[in-house]
Amino acid sequence: MLRKCLLQGLATVAALVLISHAGTAGAAPAGGAPLKIGIIGSGHIGGTLAKLWVAAGHEVLISSRHPEELRSLAESLGPKARVGTPREAALFGDVVLVSVPYGALPQIGRDLKAELAGKIVLDTGNPYPQRDGDMALEARRVGTGVASPRYLPGVRLVRAFNAINSDDLASKAHRPGEPIAIPLAGDDPEALSVAQRLVRDTGFEPVVVGPLSRAHEFDVGTQVYTRLMTAPQLRQALGLK
């Protein structure tokens, strides 16, 4: 009788373990599991992040309007990198990096609305009126954390990697000593968690400034924009705890 009870107890425990695993089968990759990252716009920022993320073990699909021009970059990164169109990048990624001139955001939002729906999207763009026109004036007026969601509706948006120069992104990654801080803003807790992990994987330290409504605090022209600061220095400059 005792043996039968013990066997029944073990069976119950095993069943609970199986149920627990089954419940997480459809979840996003956890912990240190490699991510698939679609990169829309593979210029100085996007191309540098592709290199750093591949080095960290992630898979990337780099894209642009002229994907054939990216083949040499993909070949230099090895088997974890491939080339495609922006649509293919949007479909490929567990996470999608949008790193294009700010004036291109509305078109991306229209063309890839279905492909990007519900995805974690990291937005690096900055509005420059001389390049992007009147929409950049409005984006600067309301702040990118308010403007970008209008152009990329339905995504889980995080403002990230917009406040660092591409040269510094390449040269300060994994530097000795205390890492350089990267400010982030977003409304979705899971998206922010993934963004923080990807910042750390590039050799920088994430600092969550707050919701998207606070992204204007590290927009173009602010006291922290493109300044190289450690996490404590950035938090002090922005009045964060």
Backbone as JSON, one array per atom type, in Angstrom:
{
  "sequence": "MLRKCLLQGLATVAALVLISHAGTAGAAPAGGAPLKIGIIGSGHIGGTLAKLWVAAGHEVLISSRHPEELRSLAESLGPKARVGTPREAALFGDVVLVSVPYGALPQIGRDLKAELAGKIVLDTGNPYPQRDGDMALEARRVGTGVASPRYLPGVRLVRAFNAINSDDLASKAHRPGEPIAIPLAGDDPEALSVAQRLVRDTGFEPVVVGPLSRAHEFDVGTQVYTRLMTAPQLRQALGLK",
  "N": [[0.83, -1.21, 0.0], [1.89, 1.25, 0.86], [3.96, 1.49, -1.0], [2.44, 1.74, -3.31], [1.2, 4.22, -2.88], [3.44, 5.9, -2.84], [4.32, 5.62, -5.48], [2.13, 6.69, -6.83], [2.32, 9.31, -5.92], [4.76, 10.15, -7.03], [4.09, 10.01, -9.7], [2.22, 12.03, -9.87], [3.79, 14.3, -9.32], [5.5, 14.21, -11.56], [3.63, 14.65, -13.57], [2.85, 17.27, -12.99], [5.23, 18.63, -13.5], [5.45, 18.21, -16.27], [3.18, 19.62, -17.13], [3.91, 22.18, -16.35], [6.11, 22.69, -18.05], [4.82, 22.51, -20.5], [3.19, 24.72, -20.4], [4.89, 26.83, -20.93], [5.68, 26.59, -23.49], [5.06, 28.16, -25.73], [6.19, 30.59, -25.2], [8.36, 33.53, -25.32], [11.9, 33.24, -26.15], [13.8, 32.35, -23.32], [15.84, 33.72, -20.65], [19.18, 33.04, -21.23], [18.82, 32.07, -23.8], [19.46, 32.13, -27.29], [18.35, 34.82, -29.4], [16.31, 35.61, -32.25], [16.92, 38.23, -34.36], [15.59, 40.71, -36.24], [16.78, 43.15, -38.43], [16.08, 46.24, -39.52], [17.31, 48.41, -41.61], [20.52, 48.78, -41.95], [22.76, 50.42, -41.42], [25.25, 52.53, -39.98], [24.61, 52.34, -37.18], [22.77, 50.12, -37.07], [24.29, 48.14, -38.43], [26.55, 47.91, -36.78], [25.37, 47.01, -34.38], [24.41, 44.57, -35.28], [26.81, 43.12, -35.61], [27.72, 43.04, -32.94], [25.65, 41.65, -31.67], [25.64, 39.18, -32.99], [28.15, 38.28, -32.19], [27.51, 37.84, -29.55], [26.0, 35.6, -29.73], [23.49, 35.6, -30.89], [21.06, 35.29, -33.6], [20.88, 37.05, -36.66], [19.02, 38.9, -39.08], [19.87, 40.96, -41.49], [18.82, 43.9, -43.18], [17.87, 46.05, -45.9], [16.83, 48.62, -48.22], [18.28, 47.89, -50.36], [19.26, 45.0, -50.38], [21.25, 43.41, -51.52], [23.57, 44.82, -51.25], [24.42, 44.29, -48.73], [25.55, 41.83, -48.48], [28.3, 41.28, -48.19], [28.78, 42.17, -45.61], [27.15, 40.41, -44.14], [28.41, 37.98, -44.76], [30.84, 38.39, -43.51], [30.1, 38.2, -40.9], [29.44, 35.59, -40.47], [27.79, 32.32, -40.07], [25.54, 32.9, -38.51], [24.31, 35.1, -39.49], [22.22, 36.59, -41.92], [20.87, 37.84, -45.03], [18.2, 39.96, -46.11], [15.0, 41.28, -47.16], [13.34, 44.23, -45.8], [10.74, 43.38, -45.05], [11.13, 40.62, -44.73], [12.92, 40.7, -42.61], [11.27, 41.73, -40.6], [9.46, 39.63, -40.29], [11.17, 37.58, -39.53], [12.29, 38.21, -37.01], [12.36, 37.63, -33.47], [12.7, 39.82, -32.05], [12.74, 43.11, -33.33], [14.86, 45.44, -34.76], [14.63, 48.76, -35.6], [16.3, 50.9, -37.49], [16.57, 53.47, -39.02], [16.57, 56.46, -41.1], [14.63, 58.99, -39.53], [12.49, 60.0, -40.94], [11.65, 57.88, -42.49], [10.09, 56.24, -40.95], [7.15, 56.45, -40.98], [6.49, 55.21, -43.46], [7.52, 52.63, -43.12], [5.91, 51.8, -41.01], [3.44, 51.7, -42.32], [3.88, 49.9, -44.47], [4.71, 47.54, -43.2], [2.93, 46.88, -41.24], [1.32, 44.62, -40.55], [3.26, 42.6, -40.31], [4.86, 43.49, -38.23], [3.17, 43.63, -36.09], [2.48, 43.36, -32.68], [5.1, 42.73, -32.06], [8.28, 43.02, -30.33], [9.92, 45.98, -30.67], [12.78, 47.79, -31.25], [13.61, 51.1, -31.42], [15.74, 53.29, -32.94], [15.92, 55.72, -34.14], [16.37, 59.26, -34.84], [14.85, 62.46, -35.05], [15.54, 64.8, -37.57], [15.03, 67.88, -38.78], [16.17, 69.07, -41.1], [16.75, 66.92, -42.68], [14.55, 65.16, -42.5], [12.24, 66.64, -42.74], [9.03, 68.3, -42.13], [7.74, 66.52, -40.39], [9.65, 65.85, -38.57], [9.93, 68.13, -37.06], [7.54, 68.13, -35.63], [7.88, 65.74, -34.24], [10.0, 66.39, -32.61], [8.8, 68.32, -31.08], [6.77, 67.01, -29.6], [8.18, 64.89, -28.58], [10.06, 61.89, -29.08], [9.16, 59.55, -27.94], [6.45, 59.81, -27.9], [5.86, 60.39, -30.56], [6.96, 58.27, -32.19], [5.37, 55.85, -31.66], [3.06, 56.57, -33.02], [3.76, 56.3, -35.65], [4.54, 53.68, -35.79], [2.36, 51.76, -35.19], [0.81, 49.39, -32.97], [2.99, 47.89, -32.14], [5.39, 46.67, -29.7], [6.99, 48.92, -28.36], [10.31, 50.14, -27.8], [12.42, 52.77, -27.04], [15.71, 53.01, -27.91], [19.31, 52.95, -28.03], [19.51, 55.37, -29.37], [20.83, 57.51, -28.38], [23.56, 57.5, -28.64], [26.6, 57.87, -30.4], [27.52, 56.3, -33.49], [30.24, 55.65, -33.81], [31.14, 55.58, -31.16], [29.52, 53.53, -30.24], [30.68, 51.38, -31.51], [33.34, 51.46, -30.58], [33.31, 51.57, -27.78], [32.07, 49.35, -26.82], [31.94, 46.66, -24.57], [34.05, 47.69, -23.07], [36.97, 47.98, -20.92], [36.55, 48.07, -17.35], [33.95, 50.1, -15.85], [30.93, 49.88, -17.62], [29.61, 51.85, -20.41], [26.56, 53.67, -20.25], [23.3, 53.01, -21.62], [20.42, 54.67, -22.32], [16.96, 53.78, -21.94], [13.51, 53.64, -22.91], [10.17, 52.65, -22.45], [6.85, 51.2, -22.63], [6.05, 48.6, -22.23], [6.61, 45.99, -20.07], [7.88, 43.45, -20.55], [9.07, 43.87, -23.04], [10.88, 45.89, -22.37], [12.51, 44.42, -20.63], [13.67, 42.55, -22.39], [15.01, 44.34, -24.06], [16.87, 45.41, -22.25], [18.46, 43.16, -21.77], [19.56, 42.82, -24.35], [21.01, 45.16, -24.6], [22.98, 44.74, -22.63], [24.22, 42.55, -23.79], [25.61, 43.76, -25.81], [27.68, 44.91, -24.54], [27.24, 47.16, -23.01], [25.57, 49.16, -20.45], [22.27, 48.99, -19.48], [19.9, 51.57, -18.77], [16.87, 52.12, -17.52], [14.8, 54.66, -18.19], [12.14, 55.24, -18.01], [8.6, 55.19, -18.86], [7.44, 55.45, -22.32], [6.71, 58.09, -22.54], [8.7, 59.46, -21.3], [10.87, 59.38, -22.93], [11.72, 61.63, -24.24], [13.58, 62.76, -22.63], [16.08, 61.88, -23.28], [16.36, 62.6, -25.89], [17.43, 64.15, -29.03], [19.5, 66.94, -28.48], [19.27, 67.11, -25.72], [20.75, 67.18, -22.41], [22.03, 64.79, -22.02], [22.3, 63.53, -24.41], [24.22, 61.71, -26.64], [26.34, 61.84, -24.89], [28.95, 60.25, -23.14], [28.42, 58.32, -20.5], [28.55, 56.64, -17.35], [26.3, 54.24, -15.8], [25.53, 55.15, -13.11], [26.19, 57.89, -13.4], [24.5, 58.67, -15.5], [21.98, 58.2, -14.36], [22.05, 60.08, -12.3], [22.21, 62.46, -13.78], [19.71, 62.48, -14.96], [18.04, 62.51, -12.84], [17.19, 60.11, -11.69], [16.42, 57.39, -9.47]],
  "CA": [[0.0, 0.0, 0.0], [2.8, 2.39, 0.94], [4.65, 1.58, -2.29], [1.48, 2.26, -4.28], [1.03, 5.66, -2.61], [4.66, 6.58, -3.28], [4.33, 5.64, -6.94], [1.13, 7.66, -7.25], [2.85, 10.65, -5.64], [5.78, 10.45, -8.04], [3.4, 10.25, -10.97], [1.6, 13.36, -9.78], [4.87, 15.28, -9.46], [5.93, 14.19, -12.95], [2.59, 15.29, -14.38], [2.92, 18.71, -12.76], [6.41, 19.13, -14.22], [5.12, 18.25, -17.68], [2.25, 20.72, -17.33], [4.67, 23.43, -16.23], [6.87, 22.89, -19.28], [3.89, 22.74, -21.6], [2.66, 26.08, -20.29], [5.85, 27.82, -21.41], [6.16, 26.18, -24.81], [4.9, 29.21, -26.72], [6.74, 31.84, -24.7], [9.57, 34.03, -25.96], [13.1, 32.61, -25.62], [14.05, 32.82, -21.96], [17.19, 33.78, -20.1], [20.28, 33.17, -22.16], [18.55, 31.47, -25.11], [19.67, 33.09, -28.38], [17.19, 35.43, -30.03], [16.36, 35.98, -33.66], [16.77, 39.68, -34.4], [15.49, 41.31, -37.56], [17.34, 44.51, -38.42], [15.6, 47.05, -40.64], [18.24, 49.53, -41.68], [21.79, 48.22, -41.48], [23.82, 51.41, -41.58], [26.29, 52.57, -38.95], [24.09, 51.81, -35.91], [22.25, 48.78, -37.29], [25.37, 47.22, -38.79], [27.37, 47.69, -35.59], [24.63, 46.16, -33.46], [24.4, 43.22, -35.85], [28.09, 42.49, -35.27], [27.79, 42.79, -31.5], [24.68, 40.62, -31.29], [26.14, 37.89, -33.49], [29.23, 37.9, -31.28], [26.88, 37.39, -28.3], [25.34, 34.33, -29.97], [22.16, 35.74, -31.48], [20.94, 35.23, -35.05], [20.37, 38.3, -37.19], [18.73, 39.07, -40.5], [20.08, 42.36, -41.8], [18.04, 44.25, -44.36], [17.78, 47.44, -46.35], [16.15, 48.7, -49.52], [19.17, 47.27, -51.34], [19.87, 43.94, -49.59], [22.46, 42.86, -52.15], [24.72, 45.59, -50.78], [24.75, 43.85, -47.37], [26.03, 40.45, -48.48], [29.66, 41.2, -47.66], [28.67, 42.29, -44.16], [26.62, 39.15, -43.62], [29.45, 36.95, -44.89], [31.88, 38.65, -42.5], [29.56, 37.85, -39.58], [29.37, 34.15, -40.34], [26.53, 31.6, -40.32], [24.4, 33.42, -37.73], [23.79, 36.31, -40.14], [21.71, 36.44, -43.28], [20.42, 39.09, -45.66], [16.86, 39.9, -46.66], [14.26, 42.53, -47.3], [12.74, 44.66, -44.53], [9.61, 42.5, -44.7], [11.69, 39.36, -44.23], [13.49, 40.98, -41.29], [10.16, 41.87, -39.66], [8.91, 38.3, -40.06], [12.2, 36.73, -38.93], [12.75, 38.57, -35.67], [11.67, 37.67, -32.18], [12.86, 41.25, -31.78], [13.08, 43.84, -34.56], [15.52, 46.74, -34.62], [14.36, 49.7, -36.7], [17.37, 51.89, -37.41], [16.47, 54.14, -40.31], [16.26, 57.89, -40.94], [13.33, 59.11, -38.88], [11.46, 60.26, -41.94], [11.21, 56.62, -43.1], [9.23, 55.48, -40.03], [5.76, 56.3, -41.4], [6.37, 54.24, -44.55], [7.72, 51.3, -42.53], [4.7, 51.47, -40.26], [2.37, 51.35, -43.26], [4.22, 48.72, -45.27], [4.98, 46.34, -42.4], [2.04, 46.9, -40.08], [0.92, 43.26, -40.19], [4.44, 41.81, -39.94], [5.4, 43.98, -36.96], [2.13, 43.67, -35.05], [2.75, 42.61, -31.46], [6.52, 42.42, -31.88], [9.15, 43.94, -29.62], [10.63, 46.79, -31.66], [13.72, 48.79, -30.73], [13.63, 52.24, -32.33], [16.96, 54.06, -32.69], [15.96, 56.9, -34.99], [16.27, 60.62, -34.3], [14.3, 63.37, -36.06], [16.32, 65.96, -37.98], [14.2, 68.6, -39.75], [16.86, 69.33, -42.37], [16.74, 65.67, -43.44], [13.28, 64.45, -42.43], [11.13, 67.52, -43.05], [8.16, 68.83, -41.09], [7.37, 65.52, -39.39], [10.68, 65.88, -37.54], [9.62, 69.25, -36.17], [6.48, 67.68, -34.74], [8.45, 64.71, -33.36], [10.8, 67.07, -31.58], [7.9, 69.08, -30.22], [6.06, 66.12, -28.67], [9.1, 63.88, -28.08], [10.04, 60.68, -29.91], [8.38, 58.51, -27.27], [5.05, 60.03, -28.29], [5.74, 60.39, -32.02], [7.27, 56.98, -32.82], [4.23, 54.92, -31.66], [2.09, 56.97, -34.05], [4.24, 55.81, -36.94], [4.7, 52.22, -35.69], [1.26, 51.33, -34.32], [0.62, 47.97, -32.73], [4.22, 47.2, -31.74], [5.8, 46.85, -28.3], [8.11, 49.8, -28.72], [11.32, 50.62, -26.85], [13.43, 53.69, -27.56], [17.0, 52.44, -27.5], [20.49, 53.16, -28.87], [19.41, 56.6, -30.14], [21.58, 58.58, -27.73], [25.0, 57.21, -28.7], [27.15, 57.92, -31.75], [27.89, 54.98, -34.01], [31.66, 55.39, -33.52], [31.23, 55.18, -29.75], [28.88, 52.22, -30.13], [31.66, 50.38, -31.95], [34.61, 51.47, -29.85], [33.14, 51.48, -26.33], [31.43, 48.08, -26.46], [32.77, 45.75, -23.75], [35.28, 48.37, -22.66], [37.4, 47.63, -19.57], [35.99, 48.9, -16.3], [32.5, 50.27, -15.81], [30.42, 50.09, -18.98], [28.85, 53.04, -20.75], [25.12, 53.46, -20.1], [22.38, 53.23, -22.73], [19.08, 54.92, -21.79], [15.84, 53.09, -22.58], [12.16, 54.01, -22.48], [9.14, 51.8, -23.05], [5.65, 50.97, -21.82], [5.82, 47.17, -22.09], [7.66, 45.46, -19.18], [8.67, 42.38, -21.18], [9.89, 44.48, -24.08], [11.99, 46.55, -21.68], [13.4, 43.38, -20.12], [14.43, 42.04, -23.53], [15.92, 45.41, -24.49], [17.97, 45.48, -21.29], [19.35, 42.03, -22.06], [20.29, 43.05, -25.6], [22.01, 46.19, -24.32], [24.09, 44.1, -21.92], [24.91, 41.68, -24.73], [26.5, 44.56, -26.64], [28.77, 45.42, -23.72], [26.85, 48.42, -22.39], [24.71, 49.0, -19.28], [20.98, 49.64, -19.7], [19.26, 52.39, -17.74], [15.47, 52.37, -17.87], [14.43, 56.01, -17.77], [10.73, 55.21, -17.66], [7.72, 54.9, -19.99], [7.76, 56.16, -23.56], [6.49, 59.52, -22.34], [9.94, 60.07, -20.79], [11.96, 59.23, -23.9], [12.2, 62.96, -24.64], [14.67, 63.17, -21.74], [17.37, 61.58, -23.92], [16.25, 62.95, -27.3], [18.41, 65.1, -29.57], [19.55, 68.26, -27.85], [19.24, 67.06, -24.27], [22.07, 67.22, -21.77], [22.66, 63.46, -22.0], [22.37, 63.0, -25.77], [25.56, 61.35, -27.15], [27.39, 61.94, -23.86], [29.36, 58.95, -22.63], [28.31, 58.31, -19.04], [28.24, 55.37, -16.7], [24.92, 54.18, -15.32], [25.3, 56.1, -12.01], [26.25, 59.26, -13.89], [23.29, 58.93, -16.26], [20.85, 58.29, -13.43], [22.16, 61.36, -11.59], [21.91, 63.53, -14.71], [18.28, 62.45, -15.25], [17.3, 62.54, -11.6], [16.62, 58.79, -11.43], [16.9, 56.76, -8.25]],
  "C": [[0.87, 1.26, 0.0], [3.51, 2.59, -0.4], [3.73, 2.17, -3.35], [1.28, 3.76, -4.12], [2.23, 6.47, -3.1], [4.7, 6.7, -4.8], [3.31, 6.65, -7.48], [1.6, 9.1, -7.04], [3.87, 11.08, -6.66], [5.13, 10.75, -9.38], [2.76, 11.63, -10.99], [2.63, 14.46, -9.97], [5.32, 15.37, -10.92], [4.92, 14.89, -13.85], [2.63, 16.8, -14.22], [4.1, 19.33, -13.48], [6.11, 19.25, -15.7], [4.18, 19.4, -18.0], [2.98, 22.06, -17.3], [5.44, 23.72, -17.5], [5.94, 23.19, -20.45], [3.37, 24.17, -21.58], [3.59, 27.13, -20.81], [6.3, 27.54, -22.84], [6.08, 27.3, -25.84], [5.5, 30.54, -26.31], [7.97, 32.26, -25.49], [10.79, 33.34, -25.37], [13.5, 33.21, -24.28], [15.54, 32.93, -21.68], [18.24, 33.99, -21.17], [20.05, 32.55, -23.5], [18.76, 32.5, -26.21], [18.36, 33.58, -28.97], [17.41, 35.55, -31.53], [16.03, 37.46, -33.74], [16.72, 40.13, -35.85], [15.94, 42.76, -37.49], [16.9, 45.22, -39.69], [16.41, 48.33, -40.65], [19.57, 49.12, -41.09], [22.95, 49.15, -41.78], [24.78, 51.36, -40.41], [25.81, 51.98, -37.62], [23.63, 50.36, -36.09], [23.33, 47.76, -37.6], [26.26, 46.91, -37.6], [26.67, 46.78, -34.6], [24.53, 44.74, -33.98], [25.67, 42.47, -35.48], [28.14, 42.12, -33.79], [26.83, 41.68, -31.08], [25.07, 39.25, -31.81], [27.25, 37.39, -32.59], [28.7, 37.37, -29.95], [26.08, 36.1, -28.48], [23.97, 34.4, -30.58], [22.22, 35.55, -33.0], [20.36, 36.55, -35.54], [20.02, 38.15, -38.66], [18.83, 40.56, -40.77], [19.37, 42.7, -43.12], [18.19, 45.73, -44.68], [16.99, 47.44, -47.65], [16.97, 48.06, -50.62], [19.93, 46.13, -50.64], [21.14, 43.35, -50.2], [23.72, 43.57, -51.69], [25.2, 45.14, -49.4], [25.38, 42.46, -47.33], [27.43, 40.32, -47.9], [29.66, 41.32, -46.14], [28.18, 40.99, -43.56], [27.67, 38.04, -43.68], [30.54, 37.14, -43.84], [31.42, 38.24, -41.11], [29.41, 36.35, -39.39], [27.97, 33.58, -40.45], [25.33, 32.1, -39.53], [23.8, 34.68, -38.33], [23.31, 35.96, -41.54], [21.17, 37.78, -43.75], [19.0, 38.9, -46.17], [16.26, 41.27, -46.84], [13.75, 42.98, -45.93], [11.56, 43.8, -44.11], [10.1, 41.18, -44.13], [12.29, 39.55, -42.84], [12.39, 41.08, -40.23], [9.56, 40.51, -39.32], [9.88, 37.42, -39.28], [12.37, 36.97, -37.43], [11.8, 38.23, -34.55], [11.63, 39.12, -31.7], [13.24, 41.91, -33.09], [13.7, 45.17, -34.19], [15.17, 47.57, -35.83], [15.36, 50.84, -36.55], [17.51, 52.58, -38.76], [16.35, 55.65, -40.06], [14.83, 58.06, -40.45], [12.2, 59.32, -39.87], [10.93, 59.01, -42.62], [10.25, 55.85, -42.22], [7.78, 55.37, -40.51], [5.58, 55.25, -42.49], [6.55, 52.82, -44.03], [6.48, 50.87, -41.77], [3.54, 51.07, -41.16], [2.66, 50.03, -43.97], [4.28, 47.43, -44.46], [4.08, 46.25, -41.17], [1.68, 45.49, -39.63], [2.1, 42.45, -39.68], [5.0, 42.22, -38.58], [4.41, 43.91, -35.8], [2.48, 42.77, -33.87], [4.2, 42.32, -31.18], [7.2, 43.47, -31.0], [10.0, 44.67, -30.66], [11.5, 47.8, -30.94], [13.88, 49.87, -31.79], [14.8, 53.13, -31.99], [16.94, 55.44, -33.35], [15.82, 58.21, -34.25], [15.78, 61.57, -35.38], [15.2, 64.59, -36.3], [15.54, 66.69, -39.06], [14.87, 68.81, -41.1], [16.89, 68.09, -43.26], [15.33, 65.1, -43.58], [12.06, 65.33, -42.66], [10.27, 67.88, -41.84], [7.81, 67.81, -40.02], [8.39, 65.48, -38.25], [10.46, 67.03, -36.56], [8.55, 68.84, -35.16], [7.01, 66.63, -33.76], [9.29, 65.34, -32.26], [9.91, 67.83, -30.6], [7.26, 68.17, -29.17], [6.98, 65.1, -28.02], [8.95, 62.58, -28.88], [9.24, 59.56, -29.26], [6.9, 58.63, -27.53], [4.89, 59.88, -29.8], [5.94, 59.0, -32.63], [6.11, 55.98, -32.78], [3.15, 55.3, -32.67], [2.47, 56.39, -35.4], [4.38, 54.29, -36.96], [3.6, 51.67, -34.78], [1.24, 49.81, -34.15], [1.85, 47.2, -32.33], [4.49, 47.46, -30.26], [7.12, 47.62, -28.33], [9.01, 50.11, -27.52], [12.23, 51.58, -27.59], [14.77, 53.26, -27.01], [18.08, 52.79, -28.51], [20.37, 54.42, -29.74], [20.32, 57.69, -29.6], [23.08, 58.31, -27.69], [25.44, 57.28, -30.16], [27.59, 56.54, -32.2], [29.36, 54.65, -33.74], [31.84, 54.93, -32.08], [30.59, 53.82, -29.52], [29.87, 51.12, -30.5], [32.87, 50.31, -31.03], [34.47, 51.27, -28.35], [32.45, 50.19, -25.89], [32.41, 47.21, -25.69], [34.09, 46.41, -23.33], [35.69, 47.89, -21.27], [36.77, 48.57, -18.54], [34.49, 49.01, -16.4], [31.95, 50.59, -17.2], [29.7, 51.42, -19.14], [27.36, 52.71, -20.7], [24.36, 53.77, -21.39], [20.99, 53.47, -22.15], [18.01, 54.24, -22.63], [14.53, 53.69, -22.07], [11.16, 53.12, -23.19], [8.0, 51.59, -22.09], [5.41, 49.5, -21.5], [6.94, 46.55, -21.24], [8.51, 44.36, -19.82], [9.58, 42.93, -22.26], [11.1, 45.19, -23.47], [12.99, 45.54, -21.15], [14.28, 42.82, -21.23], [15.43, 43.09, -24.01], [17.11, 45.52, -23.55], [18.97, 44.34, -21.53], [20.19, 42.29, -23.3], [21.3, 44.18, -25.46], [23.23, 45.57, -23.63], [24.9, 43.21, -22.87], [25.84, 42.45, -25.66], [27.66, 45.15, -25.84], [28.52, 46.78, -23.12], [25.93, 48.13, -21.2], [23.38, 49.71, -19.52], [20.53, 50.46, -18.5], [17.84, 52.68, -18.21], [15.07, 53.72, -17.3], [12.96, 56.05, -17.34], [9.89, 54.83, -18.86], [8.1, 55.73, -21.21], [7.59, 57.68, -23.41], [7.73, 60.23, -21.8], [11.11, 59.96, -21.76], [12.52, 60.57, -24.34], [13.39, 63.41, -23.78], [16.05, 62.78, -22.28], [17.28, 61.74, -25.44], [17.39, 63.87, -27.72], [18.33, 66.42, -28.82], [19.5, 68.26, -26.34], [20.65, 67.0, -23.71], [22.78, 65.86, -21.8], [22.85, 62.89, -23.4], [23.81, 62.9, -26.26], [26.69, 61.57, -26.14], [27.68, 60.55, -23.31], [29.38, 59.0, -21.11], [28.09, 56.89, -18.55], [26.79, 55.39, -16.21], [24.67, 55.12, -14.13], [25.3, 57.55, -12.47], [24.98, 59.62, -14.68], [22.08, 59.07, -15.34], [20.87, 59.63, -12.69], [21.75, 62.51, -12.53], [20.4, 63.62, -15.0], [17.41, 62.45, -14.0], [16.59, 61.23, -11.28], [17.2, 58.24, -10.13], [17.93, 55.69, -8.58]]
}
